[in-house]
Amino acid sequence: MPEEQLAALADVLVQHITTPDDCWFGFWEGRAGHGMNLPHPGPRVHIPSRKNYLARGTVRDAVRTLGSCGPDLW
């Protein structure tokens, strides 16, 4: 997803959530940390068939820090 589309998505999300400055992002352990500088070991969450590392930030951090890793990966 191009960065402009990620920014547009973030603009929509901040209008519809109560904590746009306090968000959690989950990254599947098979992709987590690949160029994202995630803390290891860090908090993790287990969902069926997936183990995820967690990162905390703002909705707009997703655009600034994830670059080519769009919502399908977090």
N, CA, C and O atoms as a GROMACS GRO file, in nm:
protein
  296
    1MET      N    1   0.085  -0.117   0.000
    1MET     CA    2   0.000   0.000   0.000
    1MET      C    3   0.090   0.124   0.000
    1MET      O    4   0.180   0.134   0.083
    2PRO      N    5   0.067   0.215  -0.091
    2PRO     CA    6   0.147   0.338  -0.095
    2PRO      C    7   0.131   0.421   0.034
    2PRO      O    8   0.026   0.418   0.098
    3GLU      N    9   0.235   0.494   0.069
    3GLU     CA   10   0.233   0.573   0.192
    3GLU      C   11   0.117   0.673   0.195
    3GLU      O   12   0.061   0.700   0.302
    4GLU      N   13   0.081   0.727   0.079
    4GLU     CA   14  -0.031   0.823   0.076
    4GLU      C   15  -0.162   0.755   0.119
    4GLU      O   16  -0.244   0.817   0.187
    5GLN      N   17  -0.181   0.629   0.081
    5GLN     CA   18  -0.301   0.557   0.121
    5GLN      C   19  -0.297   0.523   0.270
    5GLN      O   20  -0.400   0.528   0.337
    6LEU      N   21  -0.179   0.488   0.322
    6LEU     CA   22  -0.167   0.464   0.465
    6LEU      C   23  -0.201   0.591   0.544
    6LEU      O   24  -0.268   0.584   0.647
    7ALA      N   25  -0.155   0.705   0.495
    7ALA     CA   26  -0.184   0.832   0.563
    7ALA      C   27  -0.334   0.861   0.560
    7ALA      O   28  -0.390   0.908   0.659
    8ALA      N   29  -0.398   0.834   0.448
    8ALA     CA   30  -0.543   0.855   0.437
    8ALA      C   31  -0.618   0.762   0.532
    8ALA      O   32  -0.715   0.803   0.596
    9LEU      N   33  -0.573   0.637   0.542
    9LEU     CA   34  -0.634   0.542   0.635
    9LEU      C   35  -0.618   0.590   0.779
    9LEU      O   36  -0.713   0.583   0.857
   10ALA      N   37  -0.501   0.639   0.815
   10ALA     CA   38  -0.478   0.690   0.950
   10ALA      C   39  -0.569   0.809   0.978
   10ALA      O   40  -0.622   0.821   1.089
   11ASP      N   41  -0.588   0.897   0.881
   11ASP     CA   42  -0.676   1.013   0.900
   11ASP      C   43  -0.819   0.971   0.928
   11ASP      O   44  -0.888   1.034   1.008
   12VAL      N   45  -0.864   0.864   0.863
   12VAL     CA   46  -1.000   0.814   0.887
   12VAL      C   47  -1.008   0.748   1.025
   12VAL      O   48  -1.103   0.770   1.100
   13LEU      N   49  -0.909   0.667   1.058
   13LEU     CA   50  -0.911   0.596   1.186
   13LEU      C   51  -0.913   0.690   1.305
   13LEU      O   52  -0.986   0.664   1.401
   14VAL      N   53  -0.835   0.797   1.302
   14VAL     CA   54  -0.830   0.887   1.418
   14VAL      C   55  -0.965   0.952   1.446
   14VAL      O   56  -0.989   0.997   1.558
   15GLN      N   57  -1.051   0.958   1.347
   15GLN     CA   58  -1.184   1.017   1.365
   15GLN      C   59  -1.283   0.920   1.430
   15GLN      O   60  -1.390   0.961   1.474
   16HIS      N   61  -1.247   0.792   1.435
   16HIS     CA   62  -1.342   0.691   1.480
   16HIS      C   63  -1.297   0.609   1.599
   16HIS      O   64  -1.362   0.510   1.634
   17ILE      N   65  -1.187   0.647   1.662
   17ILE     CA   66  -1.143   0.576   1.782
   17ILE      C   67  -1.122   0.676   1.895
   17ILE      O   68  -1.097   0.794   1.871
   18THR      N   69  -1.131   0.627   2.017
   18THR     CA   70  -1.121   0.718   2.132
   18THR      C   71  -0.978   0.738   2.180
   18THR      O   72  -0.952   0.829   2.259
   19THR      N   73  -0.884   0.654   2.134
   19THR     CA   74  -0.746   0.665   2.181
   19THR      C   75  -0.648   0.667   2.064
   19THR      O   76  -0.564   0.577   2.054
   20PRO      N   77  -0.656   0.766   1.977
   20PRO     CA   78  -0.566   0.766   1.862
   20PRO      C   79  -0.419   0.784   1.898
   20PRO      O   80  -0.331   0.756   1.817
   21ASP      N   81  -0.391   0.830   2.021
   21ASP     CA   82  -0.253   0.848   2.064
   21ASP      C   83  -0.202   0.732   2.149
   21ASP      O   84  -0.091   0.737   2.202
   22ASP      N   85  -0.283   0.628   2.161
   22ASP     CA   86  -0.245   0.511   2.241
   22ASP      C   87  -0.297   0.385   2.173
   22ASP      O   88  -0.406   0.336   2.203
   23CYS      N   89  -0.218   0.334   2.082
   23CYS     CA   90  -0.258   0.217   2.003
   23CYS      C   91  -0.154   0.106   2.014
   23CYS      O   92  -0.036   0.130   2.040
   24TRP      N   93  -0.202  -0.015   1.994
   24TRP     CA   94  -0.114  -0.132   1.989
   24TRP      C   95  -0.117  -0.188   1.848
   24TRP      O   96  -0.222  -0.194   1.784
   25PHE      N   97  -0.001  -0.230   1.801
   25PHE     CA   98   0.011  -0.293   1.670
   25PHE      C   99   0.070  -0.432   1.690
   25PHE      O  100   0.167  -0.448   1.764
   26GLY      N  101   0.011  -0.530   1.626
   26GLY     CA  102   0.062  -0.666   1.635
   26GLY      C  103   0.133  -0.704   1.507
   26GLY      O  104   0.083  -0.679   1.397
   27PHE      N  105   0.250  -0.765   1.521
   27PHE     CA  106   0.328  -0.810   1.405
   27PHE      C  107   0.354  -0.958   1.419
   27PHE      O  108   0.412  -1.003   1.518
   28TRP      N  109   0.312  -1.035   1.322
   28TRP     CA  110   0.334  -1.178   1.323
   28TRP      C  111   0.483  -1.204   1.344
   28TRP      O  112   0.566  -1.139   1.282
   29GLU      N  113   0.515  -1.300   1.430
   29GLU     CA  114   0.655  -1.324   1.464
   29GLU      C  115   0.738  -1.363   1.342
   29GLU      O  116   0.860  -1.347   1.344
   30GLY      N  117   0.677  -1.414   1.240
   30GLY     CA  118   0.750  -1.449   1.118
   30GLY      C  119   0.795  -1.329   1.037
   30GLY      O  120   0.883  -1.342   0.952
   31ARG      N  121   0.736  -1.213   1.061
   31ARG     CA  122   0.774  -1.090   0.991
   31ARG      C  123   0.823  -0.982   1.087
   31ARG      O  124   0.890  -0.888   1.045
   32ALA      N  125   0.790  -0.995   1.213
   32ALA     CA  126   0.821  -0.889   1.310
   32ALA      C  127   0.970  -0.862   1.315
   32ALA      O  128   1.052  -0.954   1.320
   33GLY      N  129   1.003  -0.736   1.315
   33GLY     CA  130   1.141  -0.695   1.330
   33GLY      C  131   1.218  -0.682   1.200
   33GLY      O  132   1.330  -0.631   1.201
   34HIS      N  133   1.162  -0.726   1.092
   34HIS     CA  134   1.232  -0.714   0.964
   34HIS      C  135   1.233  -0.569   0.919
   34HIS      O  136   1.142  -0.523   0.851
   35GLY      N  137   1.336  -0.497   0.959
   35GLY     CA  138   1.350  -0.357   0.922
   35GLY      C  139   1.262  -0.262   1.000
   35GLY      O  140   1.253  -0.145   0.965
   36MET      N  141   1.198  -0.309   1.108
   36MET     CA  142   1.107  -0.224   1.184
   36MET      C  143   1.162  -0.186   1.320
   36MET      O  144   1.100  -0.107   1.391
   37ASN      N  145   1.277  -0.240   1.359
   37ASN     CA  146   1.340  -0.208   1.488
   37ASN      C  147   1.247  -0.232   1.606
   37ASN      O  148   1.241  -0.150   1.698
   38LEU      N  149   1.175  -0.343   1.605
   38LEU     CA  150   1.089  -0.377   1.718
   38LEU      C  151   1.175  -0.431   1.832
   38LEU      O  152   1.276  -0.498   1.808
   39PRO      N  153   1.134  -0.402   1.956
   39PRO     CA  154   1.210  -0.453   2.070
   39PRO      C  155   1.196  -0.605   2.080
   39PRO      O  156   1.086  -0.659   2.069
   40HIS      N  157   1.307  -0.671   2.100
   40HIS     CA  158   1.304  -0.816   2.120
   40HIS      C  159   1.383  -0.848   2.245
   40HIS      O  160   1.496  -0.799   2.254
   41PRO      N  161   1.338  -0.923   2.342
   41PRO     CA  162   1.200  -0.969   2.343
   41PRO      C  163   1.110  -0.855   2.386
   41PRO      O  164   1.151  -0.769   2.464
   42GLY      N  165   0.992  -0.854   2.339
   42GLY     CA  166   0.894  -0.753   2.375
   42GLY      C  167   0.765  -0.822   2.410
   42GLY      O  168   0.758  -0.945   2.409
   43PRO      N  169   0.662  -0.745   2.440
   43PRO     CA  170   0.534  -0.808   2.470
   43PRO      C  171   0.484  -0.886   2.350
   43PRO      O  172   0.509  -0.849   2.235
   44ARG      N  173   0.414  -0.995   2.378
   44ARG     CA  174   0.361  -1.078   2.270
   44ARG      C  175   0.216  -1.112   2.299
   44ARG      O  176   0.173  -1.111   2.415
   45VAL      N  177   0.143  -1.142   2.196
   45VAL     CA  178   0.005  -1.189   2.210
   45VAL      C  179  -0.010  -1.311   2.119
   45VAL      O  180   0.045  -1.316   2.009
   46HIS      N  181  -0.085  -1.407   2.168
   46HIS     CA  182  -0.107  -1.529   2.090
   46HIS      C  183  -0.253  -1.531   2.045
   46HIS      O  184  -0.344  -1.523   2.127
   47ILE      N  185  -0.273  -1.540   1.917
   47ILE     CA  186  -0.406  -1.560   1.860
   47ILE      C  187  -0.401  -1.693   1.785
   47ILE      O  188  -0.292  -1.741   1.757
   48PRO      N  189  -0.515  -1.753   1.753
   48PRO     CA  190  -0.510  -1.884   1.688
   48PRO      C  191  -0.416  -1.887   1.567
   48PRO      O  192  -0.428  -1.807   1.474
   49SER      N  193  -0.324  -1.979   1.572
   49SER     CA  194  -0.228  -2.004   1.463
   49SER      C  195  -0.128  -1.891   1.440
   49SER      O  196  -0.053  -1.896   1.342
   50ARG      N  197  -0.124  -1.792   1.526
   50ARG     CA  198  -0.029  -1.681   1.509
   50ARG      C  199   0.022  -1.633   1.643
   50ARG      O  200  -0.054  -1.617   1.738
   51LYS      N  201   0.152  -1.612   1.650
   51LYS     CA  202   0.212  -1.546   1.765
   51LYS      C  203   0.259  -1.410   1.715
   51LYS      O  204   0.325  -1.400   1.611
   52ASN      N  205   0.225  -1.305   1.789
   52ASN     CA  206   0.254  -1.170   1.745
   52ASN      C  207   0.334  -1.093   1.849
   52ASN      O  208   0.310  -1.105   1.969
   53TYR      N  209   0.430  -1.015   1.803
   53TYR     CA  210   0.497  -0.917   1.886
   53TYR      C  211   0.410  -0.792   1.886
   53TYR      O  212   0.341  -0.762   1.789
   54LEU      N  213   0.413  -0.720   1.997
   54LEU     CA  214   0.334  -0.598   2.008
   54LEU      C  215   0.424  -0.475   2.010
   54LEU      O  216   0.533  -0.477   2.066
   55ALA      N  217   0.377  -0.370   1.947
   55ALA     CA  218   0.443  -0.240   1.950
   55ALA      C  219   0.336  -0.137   1.983
   55ALA      O  220   0.222  -0.150   1.940
   56ARG      N  221   0.374  -0.037   2.057
   56ARG     CA  222   0.279   0.066   2.101
   56ARG      C  223   0.314   0.198   2.034
   56ARG      O  224   0.431   0.231   2.017
   57GLY      N  225   0.211   0.273   1.998
   57GLY     CA  226   0.233   0.404   1.937
   57GLY      C  227   0.102   0.474   1.911
   57GLY      O  228   0.000   0.444   1.973
   58THR      N  229   0.105   0.568   1.819
   58THR     CA  230  -0.015   0.640   1.779
   58THR      C  231  -0.062   0.585   1.644
   58THR      O  232   0.012   0.516   1.575
   59VAL      N  233  -0.183   0.617   1.608
   59VAL     CA  234  -0.233   0.574   1.477
   59VAL      C  235  -0.141   0.625   1.367
   59VAL      O  236  -0.109   0.551   1.274
   60ARG      N  237  -0.099   0.748   1.377
   60ARG     CA  238  -0.014   0.806   1.272
   60ARG      C  239   0.127   0.748   1.271
   60ARG      O  240   0.198   0.759   1.171
   61ASP      N  241   0.169   0.686   1.382
   61ASP     CA  242   0.299   0.619   1.384
   61ASP      C  243   0.301   0.505   1.282
   61ASP      O  244   0.407   0.472   1.228
   62ALA      N  245   0.188   0.446   1.256
   62ALA     CA  246   0.183   0.337   1.159
   62ALA      C  247   0.230   0.384   1.022
   62ALA      O  248   0.296   0.309   0.950
   63VAL      N  249   0.199   0.506   0.988
   63VAL     CA  250   0.242   0.561   0.859
   63VAL      C  251   0.390   0.593   0.862
   63VAL      O  252   0.463   0.560   0.768
   64ARG      N  253   0.436   0.656   0.970
   64ARG     CA  254   0.575   0.700   0.978
   64ARG      C  255   0.674   0.586   0.996
   64ARG      O  256   0.784   0.589   0.940
   65THR      N  257   0.637   0.484   1.073
   65THR     CA  258   0.735   0.382   1.107
   65THR      C  259   0.726   0.257   1.023
   65THR      O  260   0.822   0.181   1.016
   66LEU      N  261   0.615   0.233   0.959
   66LEU     CA  262   0.599   0.106   0.889
   66LEU      C  263   0.631   0.113   0.742
   66LEU      O  264   0.665   0.012   0.680
   67GLY      N  265   0.620   0.231   0.684
   67GLY     CA  266   0.656   0.246   0.544
   67GLY      C  267   0.593   0.141   0.455
   67GLY      O  268   0.472   0.144   0.432
   68SER      N  269   0.671   0.048   0.404
   68SER     CA  270   0.620  -0.050   0.308
   68SER      C  271   0.542  -0.163   0.373
   68SER      O  272   0.487  -0.248   0.303
   69CYS      N  273   0.536  -0.166   0.506
   69CYS     CA  274   0.461  -0.272   0.575
   69CYS      C  275   0.323  -0.220   0.612
   69CYS      O  276   0.306  -0.157   0.716
   70GLY      N  277   0.227  -0.247   0.528
   70GLY     CA  278   0.092  -0.194   0.547
   70GLY      C  279   0.010  -0.270   0.648
   70GLY      O  280   0.060  -0.360   0.715
   71PRO      N  281  -0.119  -0.234   0.657
   71PRO     CA  282  -0.207  -0.293   0.759
   71PRO      C  283  -0.221  -0.444   0.750
   71PRO      O  284  -0.257  -0.508   0.849
   72ASP      N  285  -0.193  -0.503   0.636
   72ASP     CA  286  -0.201  -0.648   0.628
   72ASP      C  287  -0.091  -0.715   0.708
   72ASP      O  288  -0.099  -0.835   0.734
   73LEU      N  289   0.012  -0.641   0.749
   73LEU     CA  290   0.122  -0.696   0.826
   73LEU      C  291   0.123  -0.651   0.971
   73LEU      O  292   0.205  -0.699   1.049
   74TRP      N  293   0.033  -0.559   1.010
   74TRP     CA  294   0.029  -0.518   1.150
   74TRP      C  295  -0.113  -0.528   1.203
   74TRP      O  296  -0.138  -0.498   1.320
   0.00000   0.00000   0.00000
